Amino acid sequence: SINNQNQDAQTKENYETEMIEVNITMPDNISLFGRIARPKVQEKFPVILIRSPYMFYEPLVAIVIGTAFAQKGYICITVYDRGTVKSQGGWLPFENDRNDGIAIIDWISKQGWCDGNIGTYGFSYSGYDEWCIADYNHPNLKTMYISVFGGHPYNNFYRRGMFREMIWSGLAGQQQ
């Protein structure tokens, strides 16, 4: 009946979830901290990657947004940029983001829980974290949702030729 079909569809869309903490080792042996929100079943799922330097909204992204994606059948991994939250290394805006992003995509694609479909999601500096790997032609990287980043990075990063450190470093907030 239609009622049974609706109940089946609703059950499939609302998975019970779990949160797992991980450390991902970069090629230069720096460890980046991440949280994986995932359905609590041992299956392969599409993966949404969020990268962030923002300590002040860490619980919102990893727990609230990640869990919302996981309930709908995605694995959402939030990985924190160097020197932020519990990631090793120093916070140097725009310095390691591309290489780290490529290494993270490679790591995700090798995990047994990844179904071969990876997308990225982010806004502001997290959008930059996506933008800097947009030309990385990994076969599993299928889509990017870049929000509130801007179309002219040079103007965002520099004012009259001087790096806008106060804005970009300040956006990351107080780091641990």
Backbone hydrogen bonds in HBPLUS format (Angstrom, degrees):
<---DONOR---> <-ACCEPTOR-->    atom                        ^
c    i                          cat <-CA-CA->   ^        H-A-AA   ^      H-
h    n   atom  resd res      DA  || num        DHA   H-A  angle D-A-AA Bond
n    s   type  num  typ     dist DA aas  dist angle  dist       angle   num
A0005-GLN N   A0001-SER O   3.14 MM   4  6.44 157.2  2.19 148.0 154.4     1
A0006-ASN N   A0002-ILE O   2.94 MM   4  6.20 156.9  1.99 153.7 159.7     2
A0007-GLN N   A0003-ASN O   2.99 MM   4  6.25 155.3  2.05 146.7 153.5     3
A0008-ASP N   A0004-ASN O   2.91 MM   4  6.16 158.7  1.96 149.9 155.6     4
A0009-ALA N   A0005-GLN O   2.97 MM   4  6.16 163.2  2.00 149.5 153.9     5
A0010-GLN N   A0006-ASN O   2.94 MM   4  6.09 157.1  1.99 146.6 153.0     6
A0011-THR N   A0007-GLN O   2.94 MM   4  6.14 157.8  1.99 148.9 154.7     7
A0012-LYS N   A0008-ASP O   3.06 MM   4  6.29 162.4  2.10 152.0 156.0     8
A0013-GLU N   A0009-ALA O   3.17 MM   4  6.32 137.7  2.36 140.4 151.0     9
A0013-GLU N   A0010-GLN O   3.23 MM   3  5.18 130.2  2.49  94.2 107.1    10
A0014-ASN N   A0011-THR O   3.30 MM   3  5.42 153.2  2.38 103.2 110.7    11
A0015-TYR N   A0071-GLN O   2.86 MM  56  4.53 154.2  1.93 126.9 128.8    12
A0040-LYS N   A0016-GLU O   2.71 MM  24  5.58 156.9  1.76 154.5 149.8    13
A0018-GLU N   A0038-ARG O   2.91 MM  20  5.60 147.0  2.02 156.0 166.6    14
A0038-ARG N   A0018-GLU O   3.02 MM  20  5.60 161.5  2.05 159.1 164.9    15
A0020-ILE N   A0036-ILE O   2.82 MM  16  5.02 156.7  1.88 142.1 150.1    16
A0036-ILE N   A0020-ILE O   2.69 MM  16  5.02 168.7  1.70 156.4 160.6    17
A0022-VAL N   A0034-GLY O   2.87 MM  12  5.16 165.0  1.89 143.2 145.1    18
A0034-GLY N   A0022-VAL O   2.88 MM  12  5.16 152.7  1.95 153.0 149.6    19
A0024-ILE N   A0032-LEU O   2.81 MM   8  5.14 162.8  1.84 146.6 150.9    20
A0032-LEU N   A0024-ILE O   2.85 MM   8  5.14 169.3  1.86 142.3 143.5    21
A0026-MET N   A0030-ILE O   2.80 MM   4  5.34 171.5  1.80 158.7 161.4    22
A0029-ASN N   A0026-MET O   2.86 MM   3  5.19 152.5  1.94 127.3 126.5    23
A0088-GLN N   A0031-SER O   2.87 MM  57  5.46 169.6  1.88 175.2 172.6    24
A0080-TYR N   A0033-PHE O   2.94 MM  47  5.77 169.3  1.95 175.8 179.3    25
A0035-ARG N   A0078-THR O   2.88 MM  43  5.33 148.0  1.98 145.1 154.8    26
A0078-THR N   A0035-ARG O   2.91 MM  43  5.33 164.2  1.94 154.3 156.8    27
A0037-ALA N   A0076-CYS O   2.84 MM  39  5.20 170.1  1.85 157.0 157.6    28
A0076-CYS N   A0037-ALA O   2.86 MM  39  5.20 166.0  1.88 160.0 162.8    29
A0043-GLU N   A0041-VAL O   2.99 MM   2  5.77 130.4  2.25 106.1  91.7    30
A0045-PHE N   A0113-TRP O   2.94 MM  68  6.22 160.8  1.98 158.0 154.4    31
A0115-ASP N   A0045-PHE O   2.95 MM  70  4.97 154.3  2.02 128.0 126.8    32
A0075-ILE N   A0046-PRO O   2.92 MM  29  6.23 165.6  1.94 159.6 164.2    33
A0047-VAL N   A0117-ASN O   2.86 MM  70  6.25 167.8  1.87 164.6 167.6    34
A0119-GLY N   A0047-VAL O   2.82 MM  72  6.25 156.3  1.88 159.9 168.0    35
A0048-ILE N   A0075-ILE O   2.74 MM  27  6.15 159.4  1.78 160.2 166.7    36
A0077-ILE N   A0048-ILE O   2.91 MM  29  6.32 154.9  1.97 159.6 168.0    37
A0049-LEU N   A0119-GLY O   2.77 MM  70  6.18 162.0  1.80 154.5 159.1    38
A0121-TYR N   A0049-LEU O   2.99 MM  72  6.24 147.8  2.09 158.3 157.7    39
A0050-ILE N   A0077-ILE O   2.89 MM  27  6.18 166.1  1.91 157.1 158.4    40
A0079-VAL N   A0050-ILE O   2.82 MM  29  6.33 154.5  1.89 157.9 165.8    41
A0052-SER N   A0079-VAL O   2.99 MM  27  6.42 148.0  2.09 150.2 156.6    42
A0081-ASP N   A0052-SER O   2.77 MM  29  5.70 158.9  1.81 134.9 141.5    43
A0058-GLU N   A0055-MET O   3.23 MM   3  5.09 168.9  2.24 107.4 109.2    44
A0061-VAL N   A0057-TYR O   3.11 MM   4  6.39 168.3  2.12 167.7 168.7    45
A0062-ALA N   A0058-GLU O   3.15 MM   4  6.11 156.2  2.21 158.8 160.9    46
A0063-ILE N   A0059-PRO O   3.00 MM   4  5.41 147.3  2.11 131.0 141.3    47
A0064-VAL N   A0060-LEU O   3.09 MM   4  5.05 121.4  2.45 113.5 129.1    48
A0065-ILE N   A0060-LEU O   3.01 MM   5  6.43 162.1  2.05 161.1 167.0    49
A0066-GLY N   A0061-VAL O   2.93 MM   5  6.21 147.6  2.03 159.0 169.5    50
A0067-THR N   A0063-ILE O   3.10 MM   4  5.60 149.3  2.19 121.8 130.7    51
A0068-ALA N   A0064-VAL O   3.04 MM   4  6.22 153.5  2.11 143.1 150.6    52
A0069-PHE N   A0065-ILE O   3.03 MM   4  6.36 159.6  2.07 155.8 160.1    53
A0070-ALA N   A0066-GLY O   2.95 MM   4  6.18 159.6  1.99 147.5 153.8    54
A0071-GLN N   A0067-THR O   2.87 MM   4  6.06 154.6  1.93 152.6 158.1    55
A0072-LYS N   A0069-PHE O   3.03 MM   3  5.31 139.2  2.20 103.3 115.1    56
A0074-TYR N   A0069-PHE O   3.18 MM   5  5.42 146.5  2.30 130.8 133.3    57
A0073-GLY N   A0070-ALA O   3.05 MM   3  5.19 166.6  2.07 112.0 113.6    58
A0084-THR N   A0081-ASP O   3.09 MM   3  5.70 144.0  2.23 146.5 144.3    59
A0083-GLY N   A0088-GLN O   3.04 MM   5  5.29 146.6  2.15 115.7 120.3    60
A0087-SER N   A0084-THR O   2.82 MM   3  5.49 166.1  1.84 151.6 150.8    61
A0095-GLU N   A0092-LEU O   3.12 MM   3  5.59 163.4  2.15 141.3 140.8    62
A0100-ASP N   A0096-ASN O   2.94 MM   4  5.98 164.4  1.96 162.2 167.5    63
A0101-GLY N   A0097-ASP O   2.86 MM   4  5.87 155.4  1.92 143.4 150.7    64
A0102-ILE N   A0098-ARG O   3.00 MM   4  6.27 160.8  2.03 156.7 160.9    65
A0103-ALA N   A0099-ASN O   3.05 MM   4  6.24 162.6  2.08 146.6 151.5    66
A0104-ILE N   A0100-ASP O   2.87 MM   4  6.10 152.5  1.95 150.4 158.1    67
A0105-ILE N   A0101-GLY O   2.97 MM   4  6.21 165.2  2.00 151.9 155.3    68
A0106-ASP N   A0102-ILE O   2.98 MM   4  6.20 163.5  2.00 151.4 156.1    69
A0107-TRP N   A0103-ALA O   2.91 MM   4  6.11 154.5  1.98 143.3 150.4    70
A0108-ILE N   A0104-ILE O   2.85 MM   4  6.10 169.3  1.86 160.3 161.9    71
A0109-SER N   A0105-ILE O   3.01 MM   4  6.17 165.4  2.03 152.1 156.0    72
A0110-LYS N   A0107-TRP O   3.12 MM   3  5.40 143.6  2.26 105.0 115.3    73
A0111-GLN N   A0108-ILE O   2.99 MM   3  5.33 163.0  2.02 115.0 120.6    74
A0114-CYS N   A0111-GLN O   3.18 MM   3  5.64 166.5  2.19 116.3 120.5    75
A0118-ILE N   A0140-ASN O   2.77 MM  22  5.59 152.9  1.84 166.4 157.0    76
A0142-LYS N   A0118-ILE O   2.75 MM  24  5.73 153.9  1.82 157.1 165.7    77
A0120-THR N   A0143-THR O   3.04 MM  23  6.52 144.7  2.16 135.0 145.2    78
A0145-TYR N   A0120-THR O   2.90 MM  25  6.07 149.0  2.00 134.5 144.5    79
A0122-GLY N   A0145-TYR O   3.18 MM  23  6.56 150.6  2.27 173.6 165.1    80
A0147-SER N   A0122-GLY O   2.90 MM  25  6.13 156.0  1.95 154.9 160.1    81
A0126-SER N   A0123-PHE O   3.08 MM   3  5.00 128.8  2.36 137.4 125.6    82
A0124-SER N   A0147-SER O   3.06 MM  23  6.66 137.3  2.25 144.6 155.2    83
A0124-SER N   A0148-VAL O   3.11 MM  24  5.07 130.3  2.37 100.4 114.3    84
A0127-GLY N   A0124-SER O   2.81 MM   3  5.03 129.1  2.07 103.4 118.3    85
A0128-TYR N   A0124-SER O   3.09 MM   4  6.63 143.4  2.23 145.4 156.3    86
A0128-TYR N   A0125-TYR O   2.98 MM   3  4.88 116.8  2.39  91.7 107.6    87
A0129-ASP N   A0125-TYR O   2.91 MM   4  6.32 153.0  1.98 148.7 156.2    88
A0130-GLU N   A0126-SER O   3.27 MM   4  6.59 134.9  2.48 132.4 142.7    89
A0130-GLU N   A0127-GLY O   3.11 MM   3  5.14 129.9  2.37  94.5 107.6    90
A0131-TRP N   A0127-GLY O   2.82 MM   4  6.10 170.5  1.83 154.3 156.8    91
A0132-CYS N   A0128-TYR O   2.91 MM   4  5.98 163.1  1.94 163.7 163.2    92
A0133-ILE N   A0130-GLU O   2.93 MM   3  5.62 159.1  1.98 120.8 127.6    93
A0134-ALA N   A0131-TRP O   3.10 MM   3  4.98 166.2  2.12 106.5 110.1    94
A0136-TYR N   A0133-ILE O   2.87 MM   3  5.21 163.6  1.89 117.4 122.3    95
A0141-LEU N   A0138-HIS O   3.14 MM   3  5.43 146.8  2.25 110.0 119.3    96
A0155-ASN N   A0152-HIS O   3.06 MM   3  5.63 119.4  2.44 115.3 128.1    97
A0156-ASN N   A0152-HIS O   3.21 MM   4  6.56 146.2  2.33 146.5 156.1    98
A0156-ASN N   A0153-PRO O   2.95 MM   3  4.93 120.2  2.32  95.3 111.6    99
A0157-PHE N   A0153-PRO O   2.92 MM   4  6.15 147.6  2.03 156.6 165.3   100
A0158-TYR N   A0154-TYR O   2.88 MM   4  5.84 152.0  1.96 156.0 162.2   101
A0164-ARG N   A0157-PHE O   2.80 MM   7  5.62 165.2  1.82 160.7 158.2   102
A0159-ARG N   A0162-MET O   2.94 MM   3  5.30 160.3  1.97 144.0 145.9   103
A0162-MET N   A0159-ARG O   3.01 MM   3  5.30 166.9  2.03 115.5 118.8   104
A0167-ILE N   A0164-ARG O   3.13 MM   3  5.64 126.1  2.44 109.2 121.2   105
A0168-TRP N   A0164-ARG O   3.12 MM   4  6.43 169.9  2.13 163.3 162.5   106
A0169-SER N   A0165-GLU O   2.78 MM   4  5.45 158.1  1.83 146.1 153.7   107
A0170-GLY N   A0166-MET O   3.17 MM   4  5.48 139.3  2.35 114.9 126.6   108
A0171-LEU N   A0167-ILE O   2.97 MM   4  6.04 141.1  2.12 142.3 151.5   109
A0172-ALA N   A0169-SER O   3.26 MM   3  5.57 137.8  2.45 101.7 112.0   110
A0173-GLY N   A0170-GLY O   2.97 MM   3  5.31 150.4  2.06 106.3 115.7   111
